[in-house]
Amino acid sequence: MPLYEYQCGSCGQQFEVRQKFSDKPLTSCKECGGEVKKLISQGGFALKGSGWYQQGYTSQPACSAPKGDGCSGCPKAANG
């Protein structure tokens, strides 16, 4: 289940709640009963490194330079 972050407009309290995608967003603060809004949080994962994106999902043409002699913007040159 995803973890959602909320902030109260009255007391400023921030809290996290695990909810199903189908659950309705919370409307009141668990501390003071004030109105809350759902915050936009950083995702739980990050795509890093020279994985899937550079190996098949770019729109750049393939590099024709010999290995190691590519231009600075070439994905193959970055992988060396």
Sequence and secondary structure as in RCSB ss.txt:
>XXXX:A:sequence
MPLYEYQCGSCGQQFEVRQKFSDKPLTSCKECGGEVKKLISQGGFALKGSGWYQQGYTSQPACSAPKGDGCSGCP
KAANG
>XXXX:A:secstr
  EEEEEETTT  EEEEE  TTS    B TTT  BEEEE    S    SSSTTTTTS  S    S TT   TT H
HHHH 
